Each structure stands twice: as C-alpha cells, then as structure tokens.
Amino acid sequence: MTTLGDLTTATGLPVDIHLLLDLAIPVSDGIQAQGDLLVLPLAELADRVTVRDNAAWQEVPAGGVELLRGGTGGNAHTLVADPDTCLWTTDVDDADTLAIGVLEALAPVYLLHREHGGTGVAPGRYAVRRQRELGPPPAPAHQAERTTHRDLPRAVQARQEAPPATTRYVTD
C-alpha cells in the first residue's frame, strides 16, 4: 500500500509534521471529502455533472495537478498519480456550479493536502467538486395564529375570532 511518505517523496509536496508518514493511505471507490473538496463517483451525478463532448483531457504529471487551493491563499489539494494512470479535465458542465473537473483513474490515485494528508481514489471516473457551506436556515416569519379550542368559553372564542379592536372615543 502507498503511504503518505511515498507520496511526499514522489511529488516533493510537503505535509505538516503532525501527520505520520508511514501510515498506509486507504483507497475508496465511494464519496469522500478532503477539507473543502469532494470526490464523487460520476455515475452518482449523471443528471447533474457531464463532461463536454469536446473535453480536453490532460495526463496527471508526476508532480500532480493542483485542483483547489483553500480560501485566502490556503494550502492546495493536489491530485497525484503514477504515470499513465490518470486523466483530468475541467471541461465539465455542472447544474450546481460546484464541479472543478472530472478525473478518470486506471489505477489508484491520491489527493494530497498539507494539513489533511492523503486520501486514495480507486480506479473509475469521478467528479471533483467544492463543498458548499450552508448558513443557518432563514428564521420563519412569525405570525400569531388565532386558534380556538372547544373547551374555551364562547366569549373567549368570540374575542379570538373577532377582528382586531379599534379605539373609539365617546362624546358627551
């Protein structure tokens, strides 16, 4: 199995010292996340993400392809692969406008990040997307409901069903 040390040696890309270089990197063929980056099997997004017919595919070089850099100049998410094992294109259409591109791997490939370490991607075709951060849902518009309860006295029910009171002035 490939270790984080193997990837850093092969690419020259550094990782933070708190990461253990001798740990094997697991390889998955499902949905995976690395920080603000998502990798999803393209078949799961067939109705949302498509590769353009005239897409320009590039081979992933030994040094990798930078897919996404963290906000405000943060660390890069880099796709790395052995020679002749992975193609990459950014010529995609995405209904959600989150896709960065699509990769096609013939052997396991890896995502490398300075702080997150490495994740392995099994052979197949995958969409690489940004994660969308959702804020809290909007507060519902508060509307007082006029409800009646059959156990309330009729006079109270009548007041609840009556239109809002208006102010009247009495004259002598």
C-alpha positions as CSV (number, residue, x, y, z in Angstrom):
1,M,0.0,0.0,0.0
2,T,1.0,3.6,-0.6
3,T,2.0,5.7,2.4
4,L,1.9,9.4,2.9
5,G,5.8,9.3,2.9
6,D,5.7,7.6,-0.5
7,L,3.5,10.4,-1.9
8,T,5.6,13.2,-0.5
9,T,8.8,11.6,-1.7
10,A,7.4,11.1,-5.2
11,T,5.9,14.6,-5.6
12,G,8.1,16.8,-3.4
13,L,5.0,18.2,-1.9
14,P,5.2,18.8,1.9
15,V,2.8,17.8,4.6
16,D,2.6,19.1,8.2
17,I,4.8,17.4,10.8
18,H,1.9,16.1,12.9
19,L,1.0,13.7,10.1
20,L,2.5,10.2,10.3
21,L,4.4,9.5,7.1
22,D,4.4,5.7,7.5
23,L,0.7,5.2,7.6
24,A,-0.9,3.5,4.6
25,I,-3.4,5.6,2.7
26,P,-6.8,3.8,2.3
27,V,-8.3,3.7,-1.2
28,S,-12.0,4.2,-1.6
29,D,-14.4,4.0,-4.6
30,G,-17.2,5.9,-2.8
31,I,-17.9,9.5,-1.9
32,Q,-15.0,11.1,0.0
33,A,-14.1,14.5,1.3
34,Q,-10.9,16.2,2.0
35,G,-11.4,19.6,3.6
36,D,-13.4,21.8,1.2
37,L,-13.1,19.2,-1.7
38,L,-15.5,16.4,-2.5
39,V,-14.8,13.4,-4.8
40,L,-17.9,11.6,-6.0
41,P,-18.4,8.7,-8.5
42,L,-19.5,10.4,-11.7
43,A,-22.3,7.8,-12.1
44,E,-24.0,9.2,-8.9
45,L,-24.1,12.7,-10.5
46,A,-25.1,11.7,-14.1
47,D,-28.1,14.0,-14.1
48,R,-26.0,16.9,-12.6
49,V,-22.4,16.8,-14.0
50,T,-21.4,16.0,-17.6
51,V,-18.1,16.0,-19.4
52,R,-18.4,18.1,-22.6
53,D,-18.1,16.3,-25.9
54,N,-15.0,18.2,-26.9
55,A,-13.3,18.0,-23.5
56,A,-9.5,18.4,-23.4
57,W,-8.1,15.7,-21.2
58,Q,-4.6,16.0,-19.7
59,E,-2.5,13.3,-18.1
60,V,-1.7,13.9,-14.5
61,P,2.0,14.6,-14.3
62,A,4.4,13.2,-11.7
63,G,4.2,16.4,-9.7
64,G,0.4,16.3,-9.6
65,V,-2.3,18.8,-10.6
66,E,-3.5,21.4,-8.2
67,L,-7.3,21.0,-8.0
68,L,-8.2,23.6,-5.4
69,R,-6.5,26.0,-3.1
70,G,-8.0,26.7,0.3
71,G,-9.7,30.1,0.8
72,T,-7.5,33.2,1.1
73,G,-4.4,31.5,-0.3
74,G,-4.5,28.4,1.8
75,N,-3.0,25.0,1.1
76,A,-3.6,23.2,-2.2
77,H,-5.5,20.0,-2.8
78,T,-3.3,18.2,-5.3
79,L,-4.2,15.2,-7.5
80,V,-1.3,12.8,-7.8
81,A,-0.9,9.6,-9.8
82,D,1.6,7.2,-11.2
83,P,2.5,7.9,-14.9
84,D,-0.1,6.8,-17.5
85,T,-2.8,6.1,-14.8
86,C,-4.9,9.2,-14.6
87,L,-6.5,11.8,-16.9
88,W,-8.1,15.1,-15.8
89,T,-10.4,17.6,-17.4
90,T,-12.0,20.8,-16.3
91,D,-14.3,20.8,-19.4
92,V,-17.5,19.9,-17.5
93,D,-21.0,21.3,-17.0
94,D,-22.5,21.2,-13.6
95,A,-26.0,22.2,-12.8
96,D,-24.9,23.1,-9.3
97,T,-21.8,25.1,-10.4
98,L,-19.7,23.2,-7.9
99,A,-17.6,21.0,-10.1
100,I,-13.9,21.7,-10.6
101,G,-13.4,18.8,-13.0
102,V,-13.6,15.1,-13.7
103,L,-10.8,12.5,-13.2
104,E,-10.5,9.1,-14.8
105,A,-8.2,6.7,-13.0
106,L,-7.0,3.4,-14.3
107,A,-5.2,2.6,-11.0
108,P,-5.5,4.1,-7.5
109,V,-4.7,7.9,-7.5
110,Y,-4.4,10.2,-4.5
111,L,-5.4,13.6,-3.2
112,L,-2.6,15.2,-1.2
113,H,-3.0,18.2,1.1
114,R,-0.5,19.7,3.5
115,E,-2.8,19.6,6.6
116,H,-5.2,16.7,5.7
117,G,-2.6,14.3,4.4
118,G,-3.6,11.9,1.7
119,T,-6.8,10.1,0.5
120,G,-6.9,7.3,-2.1
121,V,-9.3,7.1,-5.0
122,A,-10.0,3.7,-6.6
123,P,-10.0,3.3,-10.4
124,G,-13.0,4.8,-12.1
125,R,-14.5,8.1,-13.2
126,Y,-15.1,10.8,-10.5
127,A,-16.4,14.4,-10.3
128,V,-14.3,16.6,-8.1
129,R,-16.4,19.4,-6.5
130,R,-16.2,22.1,-4.0
131,Q,-18.2,21.6,-0.8
132,R,-20.9,24.2,-0.4
133,E,-21.2,25.7,3.1
134,L,-24.8,26.4,4.0
135,G,-25.7,29.0,6.5
136,P,-28.4,28.6,9.1
137,P,-31.9,28.4,7.6
138,P,-33.8,31.7,7.5
139,A,-36.0,32.3,10.5
140,P,-39.6,31.6,9.8
141,A,-41.8,34.7,9.6
142,H,-43.6,34.7,12.9
143,Q,-47.3,35.1,12.6
144,A,-49.6,34.7,15.6
145,E,-52.2,32.2,14.8
146,R,-55.7,32.7,16.1
147,T,-56.9,29.4,17.3
148,T,-59.9,28.3,19.1
149,H,-60.3,25.5,21.5
150,R,-63.6,23.8,22.1
151,D,-63.0,23.9,25.8
152,L,-62.7,27.7,25.9
153,P,-65.7,29.7,27.0
154,R,-67.7,31.1,24.0
155,A,-66.9,34.7,24.9
156,V,-63.1,34.0,24.7
157,Q,-63.6,32.2,21.4
158,A,-65.6,35.1,20.1
159,R,-62.8,37.6,21.1
160,Q,-60.2,35.4,19.3
161,E,-62.3,35.3,16.1
162,A,-63.2,39.0,16.1
163,P,-61.3,41.4,14.0
164,P,-58.7,43.5,15.9
165,A,-60.2,46.1,18.2
166,T,-60.3,49.7,17.2
167,T,-60.2,52.6,19.6
168,R,-63.5,54.6,19.9
169,Y,-63.9,57.9,21.7
170,V,-67.1,58.6,23.5
171,T,-68.5,62.1,23.3
172,D,-70.9,63.7,25.8
